[in-house]
Amino acid sequence: ILAYRVLPGTKQQRKVVHSTLHLIAFVLGIVGMYAAFKYHNESGIANLYSLHSWLGLGTIILFSIQ
């Protein structure tokens, strides 16, 4: 939302910036989930055992379908 209101430029330019920021956030979220699952699997820790992990998974899912 801030990319639309704060940045100068045409609507199309602001839209590209907004989409790029969303793509970066999505990729970093997936990389973070991969790192967490990899660490848990290598350490013998159960995956998705806490509320924090379930909320994170739900957030990534909701973010990806918006």
mmCIF file as Biopython writes it, N, C-alpha, C and O atoms, coordinates in Angstrom:
data_model
#
loop_
_atom_site.group_PDB
_atom_site.id
_atom_site.type_symbol
_atom_site.label_atom_id
_atom_site.label_alt_id
_atom_site.label_comp_id
_atom_site.label_asym_id
_atom_site.label_entity_id
_atom_site.label_seq_id
_atom_site.pdbx_PDB_ins_code
_atom_site.Cartn_x
_atom_site.Cartn_y
_atom_site.Cartn_z
_atom_site.occupancy
_atom_site.B_iso_or_equiv
_atom_site.auth_seq_id
_atom_site.auth_asym_id
_atom_site.pdbx_PDB_model_num
ATOM 1   N N  . ILE A ? 1  ? 0.832  -1.178  0.000   1.0 0.0 1  A 1 
ATOM 2   C CA . ILE A ? 1  ? 0.000  0.000   0.000   1.0 0.0 1  A 1 
ATOM 3   C C  . ILE A ? 1  ? 0.882  1.249   0.000   1.0 0.0 1  A 1 
ATOM 4   O O  . ILE A ? 1  ? 0.574  2.225   -0.684  1.0 0.0 1  A 1 
ATOM 5   N N  . LEU A ? 2  ? 1.966  1.224   0.755   1.0 0.0 2  A 1 
ATOM 6   C CA . LEU A ? 2  ? 2.836  2.400   0.805   1.0 0.0 2  A 1 
ATOM 7   C C  . LEU A ? 2  ? 3.495  2.678   -0.533  1.0 0.0 2  A 1 
ATOM 8   O O  . LEU A ? 2  ? 3.778  3.833   -0.854  1.0 0.0 2  A 1 
ATOM 9   N N  . ALA A ? 3  ? 3.744  1.638   -1.319  1.0 0.0 3  A 1 
ATOM 10  C CA . ALA A ? 3  ? 4.357  1.849   -2.630  1.0 0.0 3  A 1 
ATOM 11  C C  . ALA A ? 3  ? 3.446  2.680   -3.519  1.0 0.0 3  A 1 
ATOM 12  O O  . ALA A ? 3  ? 3.926  3.427   -4.373  1.0 0.0 3  A 1 
ATOM 13  N N  . TYR A ? 4  ? 2.160  2.562   -3.333  1.0 0.0 4  A 1 
ATOM 14  C CA . TYR A ? 4  ? 1.226  3.345   -4.135  1.0 0.0 4  A 1 
ATOM 15  C C  . TYR A ? 4  ? 1.156  4.798   -3.675  1.0 0.0 4  A 1 
ATOM 16  O O  . TYR A ? 4  ? 0.971  5.691   -4.502  1.0 0.0 4  A 1 
ATOM 17  N N  . ARG A ? 5  ? 1.295  5.050   -2.397  1.0 0.0 5  A 1 
ATOM 18  C CA . ARG A ? 5  ? 1.073  6.391   -1.866  1.0 0.0 5  A 1 
ATOM 19  C C  . ARG A ? 5  ? 2.358  7.214   -1.724  1.0 0.0 5  A 1 
ATOM 20  O O  . ARG A ? 5  ? 2.332  8.433   -1.897  1.0 0.0 5  A 1 
ATOM 21  N N  . VAL A ? 6  ? 3.466  6.566   -1.414  1.0 0.0 6  A 1 
ATOM 22  C CA . VAL A ? 6  ? 4.683  7.294   -1.071  1.0 0.0 6  A 1 
ATOM 23  C C  . VAL A ? 6  ? 5.587  7.526   -2.278  1.0 0.0 6  A 1 
ATOM 24  O O  . VAL A ? 6  ? 6.152  8.609   -2.426  1.0 0.0 6  A 1 
ATOM 25  N N  . LEU A ? 7  ? 5.729  6.532   -3.131  1.0 0.0 7  A 1 
ATOM 26  C CA . LEU A ? 7  ? 6.680  6.629   -4.228  1.0 0.0 7  A 1 
ATOM 27  C C  . LEU A ? 7  ? 6.163  7.510   -5.358  1.0 0.0 7  A 1 
ATOM 28  O O  . LEU A ? 7  ? 4.979  7.481   -5.694  1.0 0.0 7  A 1 
ATOM 29  N N  . PRO A ? 8  ? 7.073  8.295   -5.941  1.0 0.0 8  A 1 
ATOM 30  C CA . PRO A ? 8  ? 6.667  9.078   -7.113  1.0 0.0 8  A 1 
ATOM 31  C C  . PRO A ? 8  ? 6.650  8.179   -8.350  1.0 0.0 8  A 1 
ATOM 32  O O  . PRO A ? 8  ? 7.210  7.083   -8.337  1.0 0.0 8  A 1 
ATOM 33  N N  . GLY A ? 9  ? 6.021  8.639   -9.387  1.0 0.0 9  A 1 
ATOM 34  C CA . GLY A ? 9  ? 5.996  7.891   -10.636 1.0 0.0 9  A 1 
ATOM 35  C C  . GLY A ? 9  ? 4.576  7.639   -11.095 1.0 0.0 9  A 1 
ATOM 36  O O  . GLY A ? 9  ? 3.605  8.014   -10.438 1.0 0.0 9  A 1 
ATOM 37  N N  . THR A ? 10 ? 4.489  6.997   -12.235 1.0 0.0 10 A 1 
ATOM 38  C CA . THR A ? 10 ? 3.176  6.687   -12.789 1.0 0.0 10 A 1 
ATOM 39  C C  . THR A ? 10 ? 2.552  5.530   -12.022 1.0 0.0 10 A 1 
ATOM 40  O O  . THR A ? 10 ? 3.214  4.846   -11.242 1.0 0.0 10 A 1 
ATOM 41  N N  . LYS A ? 11 ? 1.280  5.332   -12.259 1.0 0.0 11 A 1 
ATOM 42  C CA . LYS A ? 11 ? 0.571  4.233   -11.598 1.0 0.0 11 A 1 
ATOM 43  C C  . LYS A ? 11 ? 1.206  2.895   -11.969 1.0 0.0 11 A 1 
ATOM 44  O O  . LYS A ? 11 ? 1.350  2.019   -11.117 1.0 0.0 11 A 1 
ATOM 45  N N  . GLN A ? 12 ? 1.583  2.738   -13.224 1.0 0.0 12 A 1 
ATOM 46  C CA . GLN A ? 12 ? 2.193  1.486   -13.678 1.0 0.0 12 A 1 
ATOM 47  C C  . GLN A ? 12 ? 3.531  1.242   -12.979 1.0 0.0 12 A 1 
ATOM 48  O O  . GLN A ? 12 ? 3.818  0.112   -12.583 1.0 0.0 12 A 1 
ATOM 49  N N  . GLN A ? 13 ? 4.350  2.278   -12.820 1.0 0.0 13 A 1 
ATOM 50  C CA . GLN A ? 13 ? 5.632  2.136   -12.137 1.0 0.0 13 A 1 
ATOM 51  C C  . GLN A ? 13 ? 5.432  1.747   -10.678 1.0 0.0 13 A 1 
ATOM 52  O O  . GLN A ? 13 ? 6.132  0.876   -10.161 1.0 0.0 13 A 1 
ATOM 53  N N  . ARG A ? 14 ? 4.485  2.388   -10.021 1.0 0.0 14 A 1 
ATOM 54  C CA . ARG A ? 14 ? 4.213  2.060   -8.619  1.0 0.0 14 A 1 
ATOM 55  C C  . ARG A ? 14 ? 3.675  0.647   -8.486  1.0 0.0 14 A 1 
ATOM 56  O O  . ARG A ? 14 ? 3.971  -0.043  -7.511  1.0 0.0 14 A 1 
ATOM 57  N N  . LYS A ? 15 ? 2.891  0.215   -9.455  1.0 0.0 15 A 1 
ATOM 58  C CA . LYS A ? 15 ? 2.348  -1.141  -9.445  1.0 0.0 15 A 1 
ATOM 59  C C  . LYS A ? 15 ? 3.471  -2.173  -9.580  1.0 0.0 15 A 1 
ATOM 60  O O  . LYS A ? 15 ? 3.453  -3.210  -8.917  1.0 0.0 15 A 1 
ATOM 61  N N  . VAL A ? 16 ? 4.440  -1.881  -10.440 1.0 0.0 16 A 1 
ATOM 62  C CA . VAL A ? 16 ? 5.582  -2.781  -10.617 1.0 0.0 16 A 1 
ATOM 63  C C  . VAL A ? 16 ? 6.396  -2.862  -9.327  1.0 0.0 16 A 1 
ATOM 64  O O  . VAL A ? 16 ? 6.805  -3.951  -8.923  1.0 0.0 16 A 1 
ATOM 65  N N  . VAL A ? 17 ? 6.634  -1.730  -8.682  1.0 0.0 17 A 1 
ATOM 66  C CA . VAL A ? 17 ? 7.369  -1.719  -7.411  1.0 0.0 17 A 1 
ATOM 67  C C  . VAL A ? 17 ? 6.607  -2.523  -6.361  1.0 0.0 17 A 1 
ATOM 68  O O  . VAL A ? 17 ? 7.203  -3.320  -5.636  1.0 0.0 17 A 1 
ATOM 69  N N  . HIS A ? 18 ? 5.320  -2.320  -6.279  1.0 0.0 18 A 1 
ATOM 70  C CA . HIS A ? 18 ? 4.482  -3.035  -5.315  1.0 0.0 18 A 1 
ATOM 71  C C  . HIS A ? 18 ? 4.546  -4.543  -5.557  1.0 0.0 18 A 1 
ATOM 72  O O  . HIS A ? 18 ? 4.714  -5.319  -4.616  1.0 0.0 18 A 1 
ATOM 73  N N  . SER A ? 19 ? 4.413  -4.950  -6.798  1.0 0.0 19 A 1 
ATOM 74  C CA . SER A ? 19 ? 4.461  -6.375  -7.140  1.0 0.0 19 A 1 
ATOM 75  C C  . SER A ? 19 ? 5.835  -6.968  -6.863  1.0 0.0 19 A 1 
ATOM 76  O O  . SER A ? 19 ? 5.944  -8.100  -6.390  1.0 0.0 19 A 1 
ATOM 77  N N  . THR A ? 20 ? 6.879  -6.210  -7.155  1.0 0.0 20 A 1 
ATOM 78  C CA . THR A ? 20 ? 8.239  -6.678  -6.894  1.0 0.0 20 A 1 
ATOM 79  C C  . THR A ? 20 ? 8.466  -6.884  -5.401  1.0 0.0 20 A 1 
ATOM 80  O O  . THR A ? 20 ? 9.064  -7.880  -4.994  1.0 0.0 20 A 1 
ATOM 81  N N  . LEU A ? 21 ? 7.996  -5.954  -4.591  1.0 0.0 21 A 1 
ATOM 82  C CA . LEU A ? 21 ? 8.144  -6.100  -3.141  1.0 0.0 21 A 1 
ATOM 83  C C  . LEU A ? 21 ? 7.383  -7.321  -2.627  1.0 0.0 21 A 1 
ATOM 84  O O  . LEU A ? 21 ? 7.870  -8.031  -1.748  1.0 0.0 21 A 1 
ATOM 85  N N  . HIS A ? 22 ? 6.204  -7.565  -3.165  1.0 0.0 22 A 1 
ATOM 86  C CA . HIS A ? 22 ? 5.440  -8.750  -2.772  1.0 0.0 22 A 1 
ATOM 87  C C  . HIS A ? 22 ? 6.161  -10.026 -3.187  1.0 0.0 22 A 1 
ATOM 88  O O  . HIS A ? 22 ? 6.194  -10.993 -2.427  1.0 0.0 22 A 1 
ATOM 89  N N  . LEU A ? 23 ? 6.730  -10.037 -4.371  1.0 0.0 23 A 1 
ATOM 90  C CA . LEU A ? 23 ? 7.459  -11.210 -4.839  1.0 0.0 23 A 1 
ATOM 91  C C  . LEU A ? 23 ? 8.676  -11.485 -3.962  1.0 0.0 23 A 1 
ATOM 92  O O  . LEU A ? 23 ? 8.946  -12.634 -3.613  1.0 0.0 23 A 1 
ATOM 93  N N  . ILE A ? 24 ? 9.405  -10.438 -3.609  1.0 0.0 24 A 1 
ATOM 94  C CA . ILE A ? 24 ? 10.569 -10.597 -2.732  1.0 0.0 24 A 1 
ATOM 95  C C  . ILE A ? 24 ? 10.137 -11.148 -1.375  1.0 0.0 24 A 1 
ATOM 96  O O  . ILE A ? 24 ? 10.780 -12.053 -0.844  1.0 0.0 24 A 1 
ATOM 97  N N  . ALA A ? 25 ? 9.067  -10.617 -0.815  1.0 0.0 25 A 1 
ATOM 98  C CA . ALA A ? 25 ? 8.573  -11.097 0.481   1.0 0.0 25 A 1 
ATOM 99  C C  . ALA A ? 25 ? 8.153  -12.556 0.403   1.0 0.0 25 A 1 
ATOM 100 O O  . ALA A ? 25 ? 8.424  -13.330 1.321   1.0 0.0 25 A 1 
ATOM 101 N N  . PHE A ? 26 ? 7.496  -12.937 -0.683  1.0 0.0 26 A 1 
ATOM 102 C CA . PHE A ? 26 ? 7.059  -14.324 -0.852  1.0 0.0 26 A 1 
ATOM 103 C C  . PHE A ? 26 ? 8.259  -15.261 -0.960  1.0 0.0 26 A 1 
ATOM 104 O O  . PHE A ? 26 ? 8.287  -16.308 -0.312  1.0 0.0 26 A 1 
ATOM 105 N N  . VAL A ? 27 ? 9.239  -14.898 -1.766  1.0 0.0 27 A 1 
ATOM 106 C CA . VAL A ? 27 ? 10.430 -15.738 -1.934  1.0 0.0 27 A 1 
ATOM 107 C C  . VAL A ? 27 ? 11.172 -15.879 -0.607  1.0 0.0 27 A 1 
ATOM 108 O O  . VAL A ? 27 ? 11.598 -16.979 -0.254  1.0 0.0 27 A 1 
ATOM 109 N N  . LEU A ? 28 ? 11.331 -14.792 0.121   1.0 0.0 28 A 1 
ATOM 110 C CA . LEU A ? 28 ? 12.015 -14.865 1.416   1.0 0.0 28 A 1 
ATOM 111 C C  . LEU A ? 28 ? 11.230 -15.709 2.415   1.0 0.0 28 A 1 
ATOM 112 O O  . LEU A ? 28 ? 11.829 -16.413 3.229   1.0 0.0 28 A 1 
ATOM 113 N N  . GLY A ? 29 ? 9.907  -15.650 2.368   1.0 0.0 29 A 1 
ATOM 114 C CA . GLY A ? 29 ? 9.089  -16.498 3.231   1.0 0.0 29 A 1 
ATOM 115 C C  . GLY A ? 29 ? 9.278  -17.968 2.924   1.0 0.0 29 A 1 
ATOM 116 O O  . GLY A ? 29 ? 9.382  -18.787 3.837   1.0 0.0 29 A 1 
ATOM 117 N N  . ILE A ? 30 ? 9.323  -18.311 1.640   1.0 0.0 30 A 1 
ATOM 118 C CA . ILE A ? 30 ? 9.540  -19.701 1.235   1.0 0.0 30 A 1 
ATOM 119 C C  . ILE A ? 30 ? 10.938 -20.161 1.636   1.0 0.0 30 A 1 
ATOM 120 O O  . ILE A ? 30 ? 11.102 -21.280 2.122   1.0 0.0 30 A 1 
ATOM 121 N N  . VAL A ? 31 ? 11.941 -19.318 1.440   1.0 0.0 31 A 1 
ATOM 122 C CA . VAL A ? 31 ? 13.310 -19.664 1.839   1.0 0.0 31 A 1 
ATOM 123 C C  . VAL A ? 31 ? 13.378 -19.881 3.350   1.0 0.0 31 A 1 
ATOM 124 O O  . VAL A ? 31 ? 14.040 -20.809 3.814   1.0 0.0 31 A 1 
ATOM 125 N N  . GLY A ? 32 ? 12.702 -19.037 4.111   1.0 0.0 32 A 1 
ATOM 126 C CA . GLY A ? 32 ? 12.673 -19.199 5.565   1.0 0.0 32 A 1 
ATOM 127 C C  . GLY A ? 32 ? 12.002 -20.489 5.990   1.0 0.0 32 A 1 
ATOM 128 O O  . GLY A ? 32 ? 12.470 -21.165 6.906   1.0 0.0 32 A 1 
ATOM 129 N N  . MET A ? 33 ? 10.901 -20.837 5.326   1.0 0.0 33 A 1 
ATOM 130 C CA . MET A ? 33 ? 10.232 -22.104 5.644   1.0 0.0 33 A 1 
ATOM 131 C C  . MET A ? 33 ? 11.120 -23.292 5.287   1.0 0.0 33 A 1 
ATOM 132 O O  . MET A ? 33 ? 11.192 -24.264 6.038   1.0 0.0 33 A 1 
ATOM 133 N N  . TYR A ? 34 ? 11.790 -23.213 4.149   1.0 0.0 34 A 1 
ATOM 134 C CA . TYR A ? 34 ? 12.702 -24.283 3.750   1.0 0.0 34 A 1 
ATOM 135 C C  . TYR A ? 34 ? 13.808 -24.457 4.787   1.0 0.0 34 A 1 
ATOM 136 O O  . TYR A ? 34 ? 14.134 -25.579 5.173   1.0 0.0 34 A 1 
ATOM 137 N N  . ALA A ? 35 ? 14.383 -23.340 5.235   1.0 0.0 35 A 1 
ATOM 138 C CA . ALA A ? 35 ? 15.455 -23.401 6.228   1.0 0.0 35 A 1 
ATOM 139 C C  . ALA A ? 35 ? 14.960 -24.007 7.539   1.0 0.0 35 A 1 
ATOM 140 O O  . ALA A ? 35 ? 15.665 -24.805 8.157   1.0 0.0 35 A 1 
ATOM 141 N N  . ALA A ? 36 ? 13.762 -23.635 7.964   1.0 0.0 36 A 1 
ATOM 142 C CA . ALA A ? 36 ? 13.215 -24.167 9.213   1.0 0.0 36 A 1 
ATOM 143 C C  . ALA A ? 36 ? 12.956 -25.666 9.104   1.0 0.0 36 A 1 
ATOM 144 O O  . ALA A ? 36 ? 13.309 -26.423 10.008  1.0 0.0 36 A 1 
ATOM 145 N N  . PHE A ? 37 ? 12.342 -26.099 8.001   1.0 0.0 37 A 1 
ATOM 146 C CA . PHE A ? 37 ? 12.081 -27.525 7.815   1.0 0.0 37 A 1 
ATOM 147 C C  . PHE A ? 37 ? 13.382 -28.313 7.709   1.0 0.0 37 A 1 
ATOM 148 O O  . PHE A ? 37 ? 13.500 -29.400 8.275   1.0 0.0 37 A 1 
ATOM 149 N N  . LYS A ? 38 ? 14.358 -27.769 6.985   1.0 0.0 38 A 1 
ATOM 150 C CA . LYS A ? 38 ? 15.646 -28.451 6.843   1.0 0.0 38 A 1 
ATOM 151 C C  . LYS A ? 38 ? 16.331 -28.596 8.199   1.0 0.0 38 A 1 
ATOM 152 O O  . LYS A ? 38 ? 16.834 -29.670 8.528   1.0 0.0 38 A 1 
ATOM 153 N N  . TYR A ? 39 ? 16.352 -27.534 8.975   1.0 0.0 39 A 1 
ATOM 154 C CA . TYR A ? 39 ? 16.970 -27.582 10.299  1.0 0.0 39 A 1 
ATOM 155 C C  . TYR A ? 39 ? 16.262 -28.595 11.194  1.0 0.0 39 A 1 
ATOM 156 O O  . TYR A ? 39 ? 16.914 -29.386 11.876  1.0 0.0 39 A 1 
ATOM 157 N N  . HIS A ? 40 ? 14.941 -28.575 11.194  1.0 0.0 40 A 1 
ATOM 158 C CA . HIS A ? 40 ? 14.188 -29.509 12.033  1.0 0.0 40 A 1 
ATOM 159 C C  . HIS A ? 40 ? 14.433 -30.947 11.607  1.0 0.0 40 A 1 
ATOM 160 O O  . HIS A ? 40 ? 14.599 -31.821 12.458  1.0 0.0 40 A 1 
ATOM 161 N N  . ASN A ? 41 ? 14.458 -31.207 10.313  1.0 0.0 41 A 1 
ATOM 162 C CA . ASN A ? 41 ? 14.689 -32.567 9.835   1.0 0.0 41 A 1 
ATOM 163 C C  . ASN A ? 41 ? 16.086 -33.056 10.178  1.0 0.0 41 A 1 
ATOM 164 O O  . ASN A ? 41 ? 16.254 -34.214 10.560  1.0 0.0 41 A 1 
ATOM 165 N N  . GLU A ? 42 ? 17.089 -32.202 10.051  1.0 0.0 42 A 1 
ATOM 166 C CA . GLU A ? 42 ? 18.465 -32.587 10.368  1.0 0.0 42 A 1 
ATOM 167 C C  . GLU A ? 42 ? 18.677 -32.762 11.864  1.0 0.0 42 A 1 
ATOM 168 O O  . GLU A ? 42 ? 19.525 -33.554 12.276  1.0 0.0 42 A 1 
ATOM 169 N N  . SER A ? 43 ? 17.928 -32.042 12.679  1.0 0.0 43 A 1 
ATOM 170 C CA . SER A ? 43 ? 18.085 -32.107 14.132  1.0 0.0 43 A 1 
ATOM 171 C C  . SER A ? 43 ? 17.157 -33.115 14.783  1.0 0.0 43 A 1 
ATOM 172 O O  . SER A ? 43 ? 17.250 -33.352 15.988  1.0 0.0 43 A 1 
ATOM 173 N N  . GLY A ? 44 ? 16.269 -33.710 14.013  1.0 0.0 44 A 1 
ATOM 174 C CA . GLY A ? 44 ? 15.329 -34.673 14.577  1.0 0.0 44 A 1 
ATOM 175 C C  . GLY A ? 44 ? 14.199 -34.025 15.358  1.0 0.0 44 A 1 
ATOM 176 O O  . GLY A ? 44 ? 13.582 -34.669 16.207  1.0 0.0 44 A 1 
ATOM 177 N N  . ILE A ? 45 ? 13.923 -32.767 15.082  1.0 0.0 45 A 1 
ATOM 178 C CA . ILE A ? 45 ? 12.842 -32.047 15.753  1.0 0.0 45 A 1 
ATOM 179 C C  . ILE A ? 45 ? 11.592 -32.168 14.890  1.0 0.0 45 A 1 
ATOM 180 O O  . ILE A ? 45 ? 11.669 -32.098 13.663  1.0 0.0 45 A 1 
ATOM 181 N N  . ALA A ? 46 ? 10.449 -32.348 15.529  1.0 0.0 46 A 1 
ATOM 182 C CA . ALA A ? 46 ? 9.194  -32.462 14.784  1.0 0.0 46 A 1 
ATOM 183 C C  . ALA A ? 46 ? 8.862  -31.140 14.089  1.0 0.0 46 A 1 
ATOM 184 O O  . ALA A ? 46 ? 9.092  -30.063 14.638  1.0 0.0 46 A 1 
ATOM 185 N N  . ASN A ? 47 ? 8.326  -31.238 12.887  1.0 0.0 47 A 1 
ATOM 186 C CA . ASN A ? 47 ? 7.886  -30.053 12.146  1.0 0.0 47 A 1 
ATOM 187 C C  . ASN A ? 47 ? 6.465  -29.688 12.556  1.0 0.0 47 A 1 
ATOM 188 O O  . ASN A ? 47 ? 5.662  -30.556 12.899  1.0 0.0 47 A 1 
ATOM 189 N N  . LEU A ? 48 ? 6.168  -28.408 12.517  1.0 0.0 48 A 1 
ATOM 190 C CA . LEU A ? 48 ? 4.819  -27.886 12.782  1.0 0.0 48 A 1 
ATOM 191 C C  . LEU A ? 48 ? 4.260  -28.358 14.126  1.0 0.0 48 A 1 
ATOM 192 O O  . LEU A ? 48 ? 3.123  -28.822 14.205  1.0 0.0 48 A 1 
ATOM 193 N N  . TYR A ? 49 ? 5.057  -28.236 15.161  1.0 0.0 49 A 1 
ATOM 194 C CA . TYR A ? 49 ? 4.623  -28.681 16.484  1.0 0.0 49 A 1 
ATOM 195 C C  . TYR A ? 49 ? 4.166  -27.534 17.381  1.0 0.0 49 A 1 
ATOM 196 O O  . TYR A ? 49 ? 3.638  -27.770 18.468  1.0 0.0 49 A 1 
ATOM 197 N N  . SER A ? 50 ? 4.362  -26.305 16.938  1.0 0.0 50 A 1 
ATOM 198 C CA . SER A ? 50 ? 3.987  -25.175 17.790  1.0 0.0 50 A 1 
ATOM 199 C C  . SER A ? 50 ? 2.968  -24.278 17.086  1.0 0.0 50 A 1 
ATOM 200 O O  . SER A ? 50 ? 2.813  -24.325 15.865  1.0 0.0 50 A 1 
ATOM 201 N N  . LEU A ? 51 ? 2.296  -23.482 17.866  1.0 0.0 51 A 1 
ATOM 202 C CA . LEU A ? 51 ? 1.349  -22.517 17.317  1.0 0.0 51 A 1 
ATOM 203 C C  . LEU A ? 51 ? 2.066  -21.534 16.395  1.0 0.0 51 A 1 
ATOM 204 O O  . LEU A ? 51 ? 1.517  -21.129 15.371  1.0 0.0 51 A 1 
ATOM 205 N N  . HIS A ? 52 ? 3.277  -21.154 16.751  1.0 0.0 52 A 1 
ATOM 206 C CA . HIS A ? 52 ? 4.057  -20.221 15.947  1.0 0.0 52 A 1 
ATOM 207 C C  . HIS A ? 52 ? 4.285  -20.770 14.541  1.0 0.0 52 A 1 
ATOM 208 O O  . HIS A ? 52 ? 4.160  -20.036 13.560  1.0 0.0 52 A 1 
ATOM 209 N N  . SER A ? 53 ? 4.618  -22.053 14.440  1.0 0.0 53 A 1 
ATOM 210 C CA . SER A ? 53 ? 4.858  -22.632 13.120  1.0 0.0 53 A 1 
ATOM 211 C C  . SER A ? 53 ? 3.573  -22.737 12.308  1.0 0.0 53 A 1 
ATOM 212 O O  . SER A ? 53 ? 3.591  -22.527 11.095  1.0 0.0 53 A 1 
ATOM 213 N N  . TRP A ? 54 ? 2.463  -23.057 12.961  1.0 0.0 54 A 1 
ATOM 214 C CA . TRP A ? 54 ? 1.181  -23.138 12.251  1.0 0.0 54 A 1 
ATOM 215 C C  . TRP A ? 54 ? 0.714  -21.763 11.779  1.0 0.0 54 A 1 
ATOM 216 O O  . TRP A ? 54 ? 0.172  -21.633 10.681  1.0 0.0 54 A 1 
ATOM 217 N N  . LEU A ? 55 ? 0.921  -20.746 12.599  1.0 0.0 55 A 1 
ATOM 218 C CA . LEU A ? 55 ? 0.566  -19.384 12.188  1.0 0.0 55 A 1 
ATOM 219 C C  . LEU A ? 55 ? 1.440  -18.915 11.023  1.0 0.0 55 A 1 
ATOM 220 O O  . LEU A ? 55 ? 0.961  -18.247 10.106  1.0 0.0 55 A 1 
ATOM 221 N N  . GLY A ? 56 ? 2.708  -19.268 11.069  1.0 0.0 56 A 1 
ATOM 222 C CA . GLY A ? 56 ? 3.600  -18.923 9.962   1.0 0.0 56 A 1 
ATOM 223 C C  . GLY A ? 56 ? 3.189  -19.597 8.668   1.0 0.0 56 A 1 
ATOM 224 O O  . GLY A ? 56 ? 3.182  -18.965 7.612   1.0 0.0 56 A 1 
ATOM 225 N N  . LEU A ? 57 ? 2.847  -20.875 8.742   1.0 0.0 57 A 1 
ATOM 226 C CA . LEU A ? 57 ? 2.392  -21.606 7.560   1.0 0.0 57 A 1 
ATOM 227 C C  . LEU A ? 57 ? 1.099  -21.004 7.020   1.0 0.0 57 A 1 
ATOM 228 O O  . LEU A ? 57 ? 0.946  -20.825 5.812   1.0 0.0 57 A 1 
ATOM 229 N N  . GLY A ? 58 ? 0.182  -20.698 7.914   1.0 0.0 58 A 1 
ATOM 230 C CA . GLY A ? 58 ? -1.077 -20.080 7.497   1.0 0.0 58 A 1 
ATOM 231 C C  . GLY A ? 58 ? -0.862 -18.725 6.850   1.0 0.0 58 A 1 
ATOM 232 O O  . GLY A ? 58 ? -1.531 -18.384 5.875   1.0 0.0 58 A 1 
ATOM 233 N N  . THR A ? 59 ? 0.065  -17.958 7.387   1.0 0.0 59 A 1 
ATOM 234 C CA . THR A ? 59 ? 0.368  -16.646 6.829   1.0 0.0 59 A 1 
ATOM 235 C C  . THR A ? 59 ? 0.934  -16.764 5.418   1.0 0.0 59 A 1 
ATOM 236 O O  . THR A ? 59 ? 0.538  -16.020 4.521   1.0 0.0 59 A 1 
ATOM 237 N N  . ILE A ? 60 ? 1.857  -17.698 5.224   1.0 0.0 60 A 1 
ATOM 238 C CA . ILE A ? 60 ? 2.436  -17.908 3.895   1.0 0.0 60 A 1 
ATOM 239 C C  . ILE A ? 60 ? 1.363  -18.358 2.910   1.0 0.0 60 A 1 
ATOM 240 O O  . ILE A ? 60 ? 1.340  -17.900 1.768   1.0 0.0 60 A 1 
ATOM 241 N N  . ILE A ? 61 ? 0.477  -19.248 3.340   1.0 0.0 61 A 1 
ATOM 242 C CA . ILE A ? 61 ? -0.592 -19.735 2.463   1.0 0.0 61 A 1 
ATOM 243 C C  . ILE A ? 61 ? -1.537 -18.597 2.092   1.0 0.0 61 A 1 
ATOM 244 O O  . ILE A ? 61 ? -1.864 -18.414 0.920   1.0 0.0 61 A 1 
ATOM 245 N N  . LEU A ? 62 ? -1.974 -17.832 3.091   1.0 0.0 62 A 1 
ATOM 246 C CA . LEU A ? 62 ? -2.885 -16.718 2.809   1.0 0.0 62 A 1 
ATOM 247 C C  . LEU A ? 62 ? -2.219 -15.654 1.935   1.0 0.0 62 A 1 
ATOM 248 O O  . LEU A ? 62 ? -2.854 -15.086 1.047   1.0 0.0 62 A 1 
ATOM 249 N N  . PHE A ? 63 ? -0.959 -15.394 2.189   1.0 0.0 63 A 1 
ATOM 250 C CA . PHE A ? 63 ? -0.225 -14.411 1.393   1.0 0.0 63 A 1 
ATOM 251 C C  . PHE A ? 63 ? -0.117 -14.865 -0.059  1.0 0.0 63 A 1 
ATOM 252 O O  . PHE A ? 63 ? -0.206 -14.049 -0.976  1.0 0.0 63 A 1 
ATOM 253 N N  . SER A ? 64 ? 0.075  -16.168 -0.267  1.0 0.0 64 A 1 
ATOM 254 C CA . SER A ? 64 ? 0.259  -16.667 -1.630  1.0 0.0 64 A 1 
ATOM 255 C C  . SER A ? 64 ? -1.040 -16.719 -2.427  1.0 0.0 64 A 1 
ATOM 256 O O  . SER A ? 64 ? -1.002 -16.665 -3.656  1.0 0.0 64 A 1 
ATOM 257 N N  . ILE A ? 65 ? -2.193 -16.824 -1.756  1.0 0.0 65 A 1 
ATOM 258 C CA . ILE A ? 65 ? -3.447 -16.906 -2.506  1.0 0.0 65 A 1 
ATOM 259 C C  . ILE A ? 65 ? -4.134 -15.553 -2.680  1.0 0.0 65 A 1 
ATOM 260 O O  . ILE A ? 65 ? -5.174 -15.465 -3.333  1.0 0.0 65 A 1 
ATOM 261 N N  . GLN A ? 66 ? -3.569 -14.521 -2.112  1.0 0.0 66 A 1 
ATOM 262 C CA . GLN A ? 66 ? -4.223 -13.206 -2.246  1.0 0.0 66 A 1 
ATOM 263 C C  . GLN A ? 66 ? -4.137 -12.644 -3.639  1.0 0.0 66 A 1 
ATOM 264 O O  . GLN A ? 66 ? -4.641 -11.551 -3.896  1.0 0.0 66 A 1 
#
